[in-house]
Amino acid sequence: MRLRLLPDNPEIGWTPLAYLIYLGFFYFDPFLGAPYDLADWVRQIVATVVFLALFFRGFWVRGRRLVPIIVAIVLLGAWAVTFNTGGGVFFIYAAGFLGELGPPRVGLVGVGGILIAVVTCTVLFDLHPGTWIPAAVFTTIIGGINIHYAQVNRRNARLRLAQEEIERLAKADERDRIARDLHDLLGHTLSVITLKSQLAARLMEGAGGGGERGANTAPDRHDRALHEVREVERISREALSEVRRAVLGFRSLKIGIELAKARMALETAGIGVDLETSPYDLHADAESVLALALREAVTNVVRHSRATTCSIRLRQHKGSVELTVEDDGRGARGATGSGLSGMRERVEATGGLLEIGDGERRGTRLRVVVPGQAGPPVGPAALRATSP
């Protein structure tokens, strides 16, 4: 079993290891010529080992369970200042844990308690100003800063939980809506199919009846039964088409939403955005394909291009809609990945075309053309005709 000094928490990471640099102040005295004998070195090492144990333990607990650790570090500091002027750094380390005690008022009480400890040690041991002044000043500053950011982190955590709950409820509501829509869509249709199937069965049974009257009416019953069966087939096909359209509507993506997401992603990555759009008229499936192409293109720009700017153009031509994404990064490298291959397949499935190559500004240029609402499939001639 591997011993871990710090919890696996991305919000903490490796930063506590960097905080240990301030422990160097505790070693100024022995290395800057202060008289140190063997007993002093023993106390120095014991204080360091005890502090490290308390320090790393402090990142594994929260709330009231931190109080004994903070008190122990303060007491360690009160002992250390009796033989080392740098021992005041332990008061500052104790203040660094105050933000995790709970609400800000609890942390502020802790700051006050540590300052009282500093004043008490100053009076009892007649501490040098170089010991108590930094301890008092940085205890207040570090304690206040950590209390503030701990409160901000708690608020952000609550916001994340609230966002996750909102998304969960939205998904549940969407499932309920889909269930209602499919029920409304199929309920009546399936009822009609059931009735017509039962009628066709009765007609077929009647057509097989004996007697002269049955022989005379058999052709009529057979024709009516055949008609009802064909109606069942027609209604079934219509229902299947309606379900497909409904499911496509549930899964469809909107290019306007993806444009907003693309701008946010690029700006977050520090890439300048030049966005130009014009009114467009697209089928739902073509719009979803175009939105997915934009998402994949922007993802590649953010992850691989090392670009400083990216331009996005969405234009309506006579019978087609064109999307162009161009960056000023290091250009297209290597073979086309699975993401771009999938994008090309989706575009071509709508009757569209995809181009990718070097841009005018040394980077990569991706161009997607899909047929518009009333336009025919986009062939090579149409692609050349719409080229800028």
Secondary structure, DSSP 8 states (H G I E B T S, - for coil): ----SS-S-TTTTTHHHHHGGGGGGGGHHHHTT----HHHHHHHHHHHHHHHHHHHHTTS--GGGGHHHHHHHHHHHHHHTTT-GGGGHHHHHHHHTGGGGSSHHHHHHHHHHHHHHHHHHHHHHT--HHHHHHHHHHHHHHHHHHHHHHHHHHHHHHHHHHHHHHHHHHHHHHHHHHHHHHHHHHHHHHHHHHHHHHHHHHHHHHHT--HHHHHHHHHHHHHHHHHHHHHHHHHHHHHHHHHHHHHHHHH---HHHHHHHHHHHHHHTT-EEEEEE------HHHHHHHHHHHHHHHHHIIIII--SEEEEEEEE-SSEEEEEEEE-SS---SS--HHHHHHHHHHHHTT-EEEEEE-TTSSEEEEEEEE-SS-----HHHHHHT--
